[in-house]
Amino acid sequence: MFTDTELPDGTWANILAVAERAARAVNVVVVAPVVDTRFYVETIQAGAFYFIVPPLNAADLAHVVRCAGDNVLSRRAAQRRPAQSA
């Protein structure tokens, strides 16, 4: 899921909270208007999968989408596996 930093009805943090409660794993990519290292660290520490700032070229965007997709598919597969007893 891609989200802007500010939305008409909330923020990226609200989107992240919804994603964390989802029944299936969801990755959130925060799209910021400007480079801000502190904000980058905040979003990643809060659980965002990635942080990007436009403009992006097609190869960079494809890389982000591919990485997020691969990661979420792995997480969903792990969610489907029965818990192993110790």
N, C-alpha and C positions, 0 to 999 in steps of 0.2 A: 504494500500500500504506500502510495506517495502522498505526502501532506505538506502544505505550506506551513510556515511558522505561525501565522495568524489566520483564523477563519472567521466568517461572520458569526458563528455560534460557539467559538472556542479557540483552542490552540493545538499545537502539535502534541502537547502533553495530554490533552483530552483524547486525542486519537490513539496515542500510545496506551492509555488506560483501557480503552475499548478493546484494542488489539490483545492486550494481556488477558482480558477476560473471555476472549473468543474460545469457542469449543475446539477449534483447530488452530495450530500455530500460524501466526501472521507476522511478517516482517514489515517494519515501518521505516520508510526512507524520508527523512526531513529535507525539504527543499527550502533553502534560506536565500534571502535576497542579496546578502553580502557575506564575505568571508569574515568569520568571527570565531577565533580559536576557543574562547571561553564558552561560547554558546555551543560550539561543536562538542566540546568535552561534556557539557551538561546533557546534551541529547543522547550521546553514546552511553554515558553513565546511567541515564534514566532507562535505557533499554532500546533505543532506536538502533536499527541495523546499520544504517548508513546516513551520511550527511552530505548533501551536494549543494553546489551553488552554480546556477546557470551563468553563462551559456555552456552547455555540454555538447561535445561532438557526438556523432552517432556511435562511435566505437566505445567511448567512455560510458554512455548511457546503456549500451548493450551489455557492457561488463557489469555494471551495477545490477541490472535486471537479472542477468545470468547468475551472479553470485547470490542475490537474494532468493531467487527461485531454487537454486540448488540447496541452499541452507534450509529453507522452509520445507522442502520436500524431505530432507533428512530428519528434520525435527518432527514432521508429521509421521514419518515411518516409525520413529522412536516412540511416539505417543501410541501407536497401534500395537506395539510389542507388549505382550503380557509382562508384568513385573516378575523378575526372577527372585525366587526365595533364596535367602542366604543359608 
